[in-house]
Amino acid sequence: MSSPIILVIDDEVQIRRLLRMAFEQEGYKVEEAISVEDALSKLYMVRPDAIILDLGLPDKGGEEFLKQIRESGSKVPVLVLSVRASEKDKILLLDAGADDYLSKPFGVGELLARVRVLLRHSSPEKTDVKVRIGNLEIDFGSRKVTIDGKEVRLTPTEYSFMKLLASYPGKIVTQTQILKELWGPNQLGEAGYLRVYVNQIRKKIEKDPSKPEILITEPGVGYFLRSED
């Protein structure tokens, strides 16, 4: 099995050097980019398994890179690494298609742990389980969510969210369980993550996101997928 490839997009040479050392010590391969243009070229040349993205790039903001790859249909997991630390900034980036967000300065151990979670979420499934909810289908084997046979484009973390709930159709999965499964035990206070993902997913799967019929909220407890009719 080949080593995962991590694309580090940051114009600070010190950060790139630090991340290269950390990832290579863990057995990963590392590619580097210093601008959006450079990153887009590397994305299609090396096909990375995960991306570490800084927002303050010299040609365009990292947000533009994120927007372009998500609009193109790319599902590669993206962890944003930035000095911006407000909850509003985190929510905006997650809403734009980022899978995780870590503020600078950061701990290398935590970064590596988060990347392991992202890679686990995006790895191929070894099952042929399919869950149907009305006209929506979640295929664990192909990691696809479809509505009336048409694929719904989800990020790896959005898919993992849906897969977790689909594993317990009709049953409530608590906020604590979701946060622990998707982002690890250190993120149990980040309920803002869930609100962003739920809102974003509803826009993709619900006829009327303001009146959800598939992804249901149990106020103060968690979320569940409506069981099959």
N, C-alpha and C positions, 0 to 999 in steps of 0.2 A: 504494500500500500504506500503510495507516494505521500510525502510530507505536505501538509496544508501550506498554501501560499498566502501570505499576508501582505497587502499593499498598504504602505504607510504614506499618507499624503500630508506633508508638513514642510513649510519652507525654512524651519529652524534646523540647522544641521545638527545641533546638540540633541534635539529630540529624536531625530531620525537615527542618530548613532546609538542613543540609549535604547530605543525600541528594537533596533536591529540586534543588538547584543542580547537583549532579554528574550526575544522570540527565537533567535538561533540557538540559544542555550536550551530552549525547550523543544528543539527539533523542528521548528518551522522554517520555511524558506521565506525570505523577505525581498520585496521589490519596493522601490522608493519613487515618489513623485513630488515635485515642488510647486506645481501649479495645476489649475483645472485642466488646461490643455494637455499637459504632460500626463495627468492622471487618467484622462479619457483614453489617451493612446495606450497607456499601460493596461487599462482595464480590459481592452479587447485583445491585446497581445498576449498577456500572461494568464488571463482568466483567474483572478484571485479567489480564494475561498472566503476571505473576509477583508474588510477595509477599515483602517484607522484614519479618520478624516479630521483635519484641522479646519477651522472656518476662515481664518485670516490668511488667505492665499494672495499672492501678488497680482494675479490677472483678474480673477473673479472670486467672489466669496464661495466658501465650501458649500453653502446652501444651493448655489447654482449647479454645482456638480451633482449634488444629491437629487435635485429636481430633474436634471437631464437623464440620469441613469434610471430613475424610477419611471419616468415617462417612456423610456425605451423598453421597459418591461424587465429590466435586470432585477433579480431577487437577491443578489449578493448581500450578505449582512454587513451593515455599516455601523461602526461605533464612532460617535463624534467625540473628539478630544478638544476641549476649548476652555479658555479663561472665563467665558461667560457662564455664570453659575446660577442665575436666577431661575425660579421654577417656570416663569413665562418663556424664557429662552429654551429650556428643556422641552416644554410642551410643543412649542413651535417646530422644533427640529424633529421630534418624534412624529408630529402630525405630518411633516413633510416626507416622512419615509425612513428616518433613521431607526435603527433597532435598539440602540442604547446610547447613553450620554455619560461622559465622565469629565469632571471639571479639573483643570490644571490649577495648582500642582496635584499630581496623582501618585498613588502607590503602584509600583510595578506589579506587585503580587495581585492586587485587585484587578488591574487591567488584564493580566493573563487569565484570571479566573473568569472575567466577563467574556473574553474572547472564546474560551473553552465552551461557555454556555451558548454563544452564538453559533459556533461550529456544530455543536450537538443538535441545535434546533434545525440547522440547515442540512444535516446529513441525511442520506436516503433512508427511507423506512424499510424494514424487513417484514412487511406484513401486507396482506391483500385486503385488509378491512376497509369497508366503505360504509359511511354513515349517511343516510338520506333523511332530510327534513323538508318535506314538501318538495319543491322543485330544486332545492339545494342539495348538493352531494359533496362530501368530504372523503377523498380517496387517500388513505394513509400510505398506500404503496407509491403512488406517483407524487404525493404531496401537493395535490391540486384540489382547489375548491371550485366547483362549477355551479352555475344556475342555468337550468334548461340546457345543459350540455356546453355552455359557454364559460370558459375559464374566467374566474375572478382573480385579478392580480393582487396578491398579498405579499407583504414582506415576510421574511422567515419568522420574525417574532409574531406578526399577526397570524400567520399560519399556526404557529405553536400554540397561540392563545385559543384558536378555533379547535385545534386538535385536542387540547386539554379538556375543553368543555364538551366536545363530541365524545370523549371517552366516558362521559357520565350524562348521556342525553336525558333531559327532563329533571336532572338533579342539580342542586345548587353547588357551585364550586366557590368557596369563600375567597375574599380578597387576599387574605393571608396566604392561602394555598397557591393562588395564581402568582402572586409576587414572588413567593419562594421558588416555585417551579420555573418561572420565566427569567427571573433576574437574581435569584439567590437570596439567602437568609439576611444579607446585609441591607436589602432594599425593602424591608417590610413596611417602612413608613412612606413609601413613594406611591401613594394612592393616585397621584396625578397621572402616573404612567397608565393606569387602567382606564381612567376617564378618556384619555387621548385615544387609546387603542380601541376602546368600545365605540367611541364616536366615529373614528375613522373606518372601522370595519362595518358599522351600520350603514355608512354612506355607500358601501360597496355591495352589501347583500340584502338590504331592506328596500322594499318598495317606497316606504315613507320612513326615513330614519327617525323622525320625531314620534312615530307610533310603531315601534318595533314589534314584529311578530315572530322573529326567529331568535335573536339575541336579547334575552330578557334580564332586566336588573331586579334583584331582590334588595331593596333599599337597606343600606347599613350592613349587609351580609356578603353579597357577592353577585355572581351572574350564572345563568344557565341557558342552554339551548332547548327550545321547545321540543318535546319528544315527538316521534313520528306519529302521524295520525293513524 
